[in-house]
Amino acid sequence: MDKKKTINWIIAIIVVIVYLSVSFIFDIWAYSWLIWVVYAIYRFITK
C-alpha cells in the first residue's frame, strides 16, 4: 500500500473509534452521525 492509502485507513479507523467512544460514553446516538458527515466532507475535500 502506498503512504496516502495507509494514512487514509488510519484516519478511518480513528474516526470509527471516536464515533463509538462518543456514542457509548455520552449515549448520543442520534447526533453521532455528524461525525460521519464531517469525515465524508473531509474525504471529499482531500480527494
HELIX and SHEET records of a PDB file:
HELIX    1   1 LYS A    3  PHE A   26  1                                  24    
HELIX    2   2 TRP A   33  THR A   46  1                                  14    
END                                                                             
